[in-house]
Amino acid sequence: MIRSLCCIALCLIPFCLFAQQPTREELEKQRNDLKREIEETERSLKDNKSQTKVGLVQWQAINKKVNLQDRVVENLNKDLRMLDNNIYTIQKDINRYDRLLDTLRQEYAKSMVYAYKNRSNYDFLNFIFAADNFNDAIKRVSYLKSYRAYREMQGQNILRTQDLRKQRIEDLGGAKVKKSSTLQVQSKEMAELENQKKDKDRILAELQKQGKQLSSQMAAKQKQMKKVTASIDAAIRRAQEEARKAALAKAAEDERKRKEIERANAKNNTPATNPSTATTTTSTKSVKTNTKAPVSKPAMEDLNSGAYIGLNANFKSNQGKLPWPVDNGAITMHFGRNKLPGTNNDVVVTCTSLAAPVGSPVKAVADGEVSAVFLNEEQPFVIIQHGKYFTTYTNLSGISVSKGQSIKAGQVIGKVATNYDGDGGMDFYLNDEKNSLDPERWLRPHR
């Protein structure tokens, strides 16, 4: 009896564990999110198909779409593996119930045979009166009652096990239906992936025809990048120099005030108290013999101190949350090394290139001050200082700010102009006082 109960409990454990797993729902949610993102990318592709020639915008969009579709197919593969594991587990449960039912039926059959052989009242009474004493007779009566209850429980166990087996068979049928449905979806999504890969190959073939043109555009872009980088370096050096001059002027002013206090104290023959120094003298003689503290020249770390501390902390605290300089801009080139489609060349950029309709407003990503405005360049640009951080916006038209002007986050500083391939686009740079930074690590996640 105990063995039968243990078998039933062991059979129920996998069923309970299976019922507690919500993983398929999570996979379905991920799949829906991916499909929404694919739809957004598809809209971007359709918007750019009106162009007369294929460009980097379409290349980046189709690449993103293929990658997203690949993730959808992989998501479905995971779902199918999970369903296969589920079907395997259910089948194991059914096999276990079959073995358990065989055992229970054999035991029940034995008990029924025994009961049939001892079915007469004479045998029942003979078994009781064969006891040696009254206590033994009571025990035999209890035994017969327990045996009868055990037979009834055996029958109930068989019925319960049959119900559980039936439930698992229904679960198996449902899992197979889900697998069949998921296989159909997988087949459809794989066909869609193949179509997207064909589109990608078509765009690549068209870009290969433009290989020389793309290479010349990238050469012009890199030439412009060198100008912009040199201008950013000059703006950073100028800001550092201005910060050093301000620090020197403050130190000179503090020294002048200290000397005035010393002269006044010496004239009045009173103890000199200078709040800007840590030395207090008690006589004119001690004032005259006091060694003048050398004024240290501020170092390059001036952009990390003084009035810049609050600006730096505010900019740093918004890392990963800064707004994009253009709304709904498509990334055409990422910071770092980029593979140039249609050629065997790589191009390294120190900015993030964005495509946007010509005339789209370009906005400052944070509060700051205009450090420089370059209007007579091939691609006019603006540099804004945010403490020790500098943001640069290139290829602008209608620039509406001037050097030294205070800027608020979201303020329009110009408009997107036409880039080298005849489309609307701009480059966005981010630097600190020492290095070029990856803008995408500081801006909000791009959709």
FIFI-485189 format. One record per residue (C-alpha): residue in three letters; x, y negated, z. Coordinates in pm, whole numbers, padded with zeros to 5 digits, always signed. Layout:
<pts>
ALAXYZ/...
</pts>
This chain:
<pts>
MET+00000+00000+00000/ILE+00275-00244+00098/ARG+00469-00161-00218/SER+00165-00243-00432/LEU+00116-00582-00264/CYS+00484-00670-00314/CYS+00460-00584-00685/ILE+00159-00813-00726/ALA+00338-01100-00545/LEU+00646-01064-00765/CYS+00430-01074-01076/LEU+00266-01399-00966/ILE+00594-01590-00907/PRO+00693-01645-01274/PHE+00339-01753-01355/CYS+00350-02021-01084/LEU+00693-02145-01194/PHE+00576-02171-01555/ALA+00271-02373-01454/GLN+00489-02632-01271/GLN+00702-02732-01573/PRO+00586-03049-01762/THR+00879-03045-02006/ARG+00672-03003-02323/GLU+00474-03315-02236/GLU+00799-03508-02195/LEU+00920-03384-02533/GLU+00593-03491-02694/LYS+00624-03839-02540/GLN+00980-03870-02672/ARG+00859-03759-03013/ASN+00585-04025-03017/ASP+00838-04295-02919/LEU+01067-04186-03202/LYS+00781-04195-03451/ARG+00690-04550-03347/GLU+01051-04658-03395/ILE+01057-04491-03738/GLU+00745-04686-03835/GLU+00913-05013-03733/THR+01219-04924-03940/GLU+00997-04831-04234/ARG+00834-05175-04218/SER+01180-05333-04226/LEU+01271-05123-04530/LYS+00952-05225-04712/ASP+01021-05592-04638/ASN+01366-05561-04797/LYS+01256-05355-05101/SER+01132-05678-05258/GLN+01494-05780-05308/THR+01634-05743-05657/LYS+01937-05544-05539/VAL+02024-05307-05259/GLY+02220-05458-04971/LEU+02368-05375-04632/VAL+02033-05442-04464/GLN+01865-05156-04648/TRP+02168-04934-04593/GLN+02158-04990-04215/ALA+01779-04944-04209/ILE+01783-04615-04401/ASN+02069-04489-04186/LYS+01872-04568-03874/LYS+01559-04407-04016/VAL+01743-04085-04109/ASN+01902-04068-03763/LEU+01564-04116-03594/GLN+01404-03852-03817/ASP+01690-03616-03733/ARG+01613-03666-03365/VAL+01244-03589-03429/VAL+01339-03259-03593/GLU+01576-03176-03307/ASN+01296-03260-03060/LEU+01068-03013-03240/ASN+01343-02749-03234/LYS+01367-02789-02857/ASP+00990-02759-02833/LEU+00995-02438-03038/ARG+01274-02292-02823/MET+01068-02372-02516/LEU+00762-02205-02668/ASP+00968-01898-02759/ASN+01095-01877-02401/ASN+00739-01917-02278/ILE+00611-01640-02507/TYR+00895-01414-02396/THR+00814-01480-02028/ILE+00443-01415-02079/GLN+00516-01091-02264/LYS+00740-00980-01978/ASP+00458-01052-01734/ILE+00214-00849-01943/ASN+00458-00556-01955/ARG+00503-00582-01578/TYR+00129-00579-01523/ASP+00102-00271-01747/ARG+00357-00086-01536/LEU+00188-00199-01216/LEU-00152-00087-01342/ASP-00011+00257-01425/THR+00125+00286-01070/LEU-00196+00165-00908/ARG-00413+00397-01118/GLN-00196+00697-01038/GLU-00213+00624-00665/TYR-00585+00561-00685/ALA-00638+00887-00874/LYS-00446+01080-00608/SER-00654+00928-00329/MET-00974+01007-00518/VAL-00866+01370-00569/TYR-00788+01399-00199/ALA-01123+01243-00110/TYR-01305+01483-00343/LYS-01136+01783-00187/ASN-01234+01665+00161/ARG-01578+01529+00077/SER-01797+01755+00308/ASN-01906+01646+00655/TYR-01781+01979+00784/ASP-01424+01898+00680/PHE-01458+01553+00832/LEU-01577+01687+01166/ASN-01331+01974+01160/PHE-01044+01724+01117/ILE-01166+01522+01418/PHE-01240+01814+01652/ALA-00903+01971+01575/ALA-00745+01700+01786/ASP-00565+01809+02108/ASN-00728+01540+02319/PHE-00977+01254+02309/ASN-00714+00984+02227/ASP-00589+01189+01937/ALA-00949+01222+01809/ILE-00996+00843+01824/LYS-00675+00796+01625/ARG-00798+01042+01361/VAL-01125+00853+01327/SER-00931+00525+01286/TYR-00708+00691+01027/LEU-01003+00805+00820/LYS-01154+00456+00829/SER-00821+00299+00726/TYR-00784+00550+00444/ARG-01130+00465+00315/ALA-01047+00090+00333/TYR-00717+00158+00152/ARG-00902+00329-00134/GLU-01135+00030-00163/MET-00837-00207-00163/GLN-00670+00002-00435/GLY-00973-00047-00653/GLN-00976-00421-00585/ASN-00600-00445-00664/ILE-00659-00274-00997/LEU-00938-00518-01083/ARG-00728-00822-00980/THR-00427-00701-01178/GLN-00646-00645-01481/ASP-00777-01002-01449/LEU-00422-01138-01423/ARG-00314-00935-01725/LYS-00614-01064-01919/GLN-00523-01423-01826/ARG-00165-01376-01943/ILE-00287-01226-02270/GLU-00497-01539-02321/ASP-00192-01753-02235/LEU+00010-01557-02489/GLY-00250-01625-02757/GLY-00253-01996-02672/ALA+00128-02016-02680/LYS+00134-01848-03021/VAL-00123-02095-03152/LYS+00087-02386-03022/LYS+00397-02237-03180/SER+00220-02200-03513/SER+00102-02562-03496/THR+00449-02685-03398/LEU+00605-02488-03685/GLN+00373-02665-03928/VAL+00470-03004-03784/GLN+00838-02907-03799/SER+00803-02808-04165/LYS+00637-03142-04242/GLU+00902-03343-04053/MET+01186-03152-04220/ALA+01037-03229-04561/GLU+01019-03595-04458/LEU+01383-03580-04349/GLU+01483-03442-04689/ASN+01296-03726-04863/GLN+01469-03982-04644/LYS+01808-03828-04720/LYS+01728-03859-05092/ASP+01647-04229-05037/LYS+01974-04265-04849/ASP+02166-04103-05135/ARG+01989-04330-05385/ILE+02080-04643-05188/LEU+02438-04519-05150/ALA+02463-04460-05526/GLU+02343-04815-05593/LEU+02589-04953-05338/GLN+02869-04756-05503/LYS+02792-04941-05825/GLN+02841-05262-05628/GLY+03164-05135-05470/LYS+03388-05409-05611/GLN+03134-05675-05529/LEU+03100-05550-05169/SER+03479-05540-05133/SER+03510-05898-05254/GLN+03230-06004-05018/MET+03406-05836-04727/ALA+03735-06003-04823/ALA+03560-06341-04818/LYS+03392-06249-04488/GLN+03724-06155-04327/LYS+03880-06477-04453/GLN+03597-06673-04293/MET+03629-06463-03975/LYS+03995-06567-03945/LYS+03890-06934-03966/VAL+03619-06881-03706/THR+03852-06687-03475/ALA+04118-06959-03501/SER+03854-07223-03423/ILE+03731-07022-03122/ASP+04089-06986-02993/ALA+04142-07361-03037/ALA+03815-07435-02853/ILE+03919-07206-02566/ARG+04265-07371-02542/ARG+04104-07713-02550/ALA+03862-07616-02272/GLN+04148-07479-02064/GLU+04352-07793-02119/GLU+04059-08015-02023/ALA+04005-07804-01712/ARG+04375-07841-01620/LYS+04363-08217-01678/ALA+04053-08241-01461/ALA+04223-08039-01188/LEU+04538-08258-01211/ALA+04327-08573-01197/LYS+04146-08443-00890/ALA+04475-08352-00723/ALA+04621-08697-00804/GLU+04311-08866-00663/ASP+04334-08657-00344/GLU+04704-08753-00311/ARG+04625-09122-00361/LYS+04358-09112-00090/ARG+04599-08930+00142/LYS+04868-09197+00095/GLU+04618-09476+00152/ILE+04515-09317+00481/GLU+04883-09277+00582/ARG+04960-09641+00502/ALA+04656-09759+00694/ASN+04749-09545+00994/ALA+05113-09663+00984/LYS+05000-10028+00972/ASN+04763-09989+01265/ASN+05012-09766+01455/THR+04734-09511+01517/PRO+04733-09131+01487/ALA+04684-09037+01124/THR+04404-08804+01041/ASN+04379-08679+00685/PRO+04073-08461+00623/SER+04219-08334+00295/THR+04532-08188+00462/ALA+04593-07946+00747/THR+04862-08170+00915/THR+04780-08422+01193/THR+05050-08664+01316/THR+05055-08862+01643/SER+05301-09142+01562/THR+05429-09361+01280/LYS+05762-09182+01291/SER+05602-08844+01247/VAL+05404-08982+00951/LYS+05720-09109+00785/THR+05906-08781+00835/ASN+05615-08568+00715/THR+05718-08371+00406/LYS+05504-08438+00105/ALA+05319-08122-00008/PRO+05392-08044-00375/VAL+05097-08060-00609/SER+05069-07729-00794/LYS+04982-07743-01161/PRO+04650-07566-01231/ALA+04693-07241-01423/MET+04483-07088-01701/GLU+04247-06947-01440/ASP+04086-07294-01410/LEU+03791-07165-01619/ASN+03728-06916-01338/SER+03720-07170-01057/GLY+03573-07498-00952/ALA+03262-07610-01137/TYR+03278-07302-01364/ILE+03219-07046-01088/GLY+02840-07085-01095/LEU+02823-07085-01477/ASN+03036-06771-01501/ALA+02832-06588-01238/ASN+02505-06683-01407/PHE+02626-06567-01750/LYS+02772-06244-01610/SER+02454-06163-01416/ASN+02259-06170-01744/GLN+02476-05911-01916/GLY+02249-05678-02113/LYS+01958-05926-02082/LEU+02061-06219-02303/PRO+01815-06300-02585/TRP+01915-06248-02948/PRO+02012-06562-03144/VAL+01748-06486-03412/ASP+01409-06323-03374/ASN+01357-05987-03550/GLY+01706-05989-03698/ALA+01840-05664-03848/ILE+02195-05560-03762/THR+02408-05519-04076/MET+02749-05477-03910/HIS+02841-05384-03555/PHE+03131-05513-03347/GLY+03444-05309-03425/ARG+03506-05072-03715/ASN+03237-05033-03981/LYS+03231-04795-04277/LEU+03171-04992-04594/PRO+02910-04800-04800/GLY+02995-04734-05162/THR+03370-04759-05094/ASN+03636-04568-04904/ASN+03721-04874-04699/ASP+03656-04961-04336/VAL+03614-05317-04217/VAL+03683-05433-03861/VAL+03479-05727-03735/THR+03486-05914-03405/CYS+03121-06015-03422/THR+02772-05876-03478/SER+02632-05952-03823/LEU+02257-06007-03845/ALA+02022-06030-04142/ALA+01723-06264-04114/PRO+01509-06465-04357/VAL+01671-06785-04480/GLY+01555-07077-04265/SER+01491-06867-03952/PRO+01570-07066-03635/VAL+01898-06983-03460/LYS+01880-07023-03081/ALA+02138-07050-02804/VAL+02149-06736-02591/ALA+02231-06918-02262/ASP+02272-07260-02103/GLY+02597-07433-02195/GLU+02770-07723-02367/VAL+02852-07758-02737/SER+03229-07718-02764/ALA+03264-07767-03139/VAL+03059-07813-03457/PHE+03208-07732-03797/LEU+03004-07872-04086/ASN+03254-07871-04370/GLU+03320-07498-04369/GLU+03213-07239-04625/GLN+02979-07113-04356/PRO+02913-07393-04102/PHE+02917-07281-03738/VAL+02870-07395-03380/ILE+03067-07297-03067/ILE+02896-07325-02727/GLN+03083-07298-02395/HIS+02923-07121-02097/GLY+03194-07155-01830/LYS+03471-06916-01931/TYR+03243-06756-02194/PHE+03198-06886-02549/THR+02929-06799-02804/THR+02968-06878-03175/TYR+02693-06895-03438/THR+02809-06895-03802/ASN+02650-06948-04144/LEU+02407-07214-04030/SER+02217-07484-04212/GLY+02042-07785-04063/ILE+02262-07790-03752/SER+02078-08004-03495/VAL+02336-08030-03212/SER+02659-08225-03163/LYS+02981-08180-02969/GLY+02948-08238-02594/GLN+02571-08191-02595/SER+02416-07987-02312/ILE+02221-07687-02436/LYS+01947-07479-02278/ALA+01888-07108-02343/GLY+01648-07065-02635/GLN+01716-07412-02775/VAL+01730-07419-03157/ILE+02076-07522-03280/GLY+02028-07462-03655/LYS+01882-07235-03919/VAL+01994-06918-04098/ALA+02165-06991-04430/THR+02241-06776-04735/ASN+02540-06542-04692/TYR+02787-06399-04944/ASP+02546-06149-05102/GLY+02273-06409-05150/ASP+02056-06299-04856/GLY+01985-06466-04526/GLY+02227-06375-04249/MET+02452-06496-03969/ASP+02740-06375-03752/PHE+02731-06395-03374/TYR+03056-06398-03171/LEU+03106-06366-02796/ASN+03439-06439-02622/ASP+03575-06497-02278/GLU+03896-06697-02216/LYS+04108-06396-02318/ASN+03921-06145-02537/SER+03656-06093-02803/LEU+03355-05913-02651/ASP+03096-05682-02807/PRO+02779-05895-02825/GLU+02549-05590-02827/ARG+02666-05502-02476/TRP+02548-05841-02351/LEU+02226-05887-02549/ARG+01895-05714-02483/PRO+01856-05366-02636/HIS+01788-05410-03006/ARG+01484-05242-03163/
</pts>
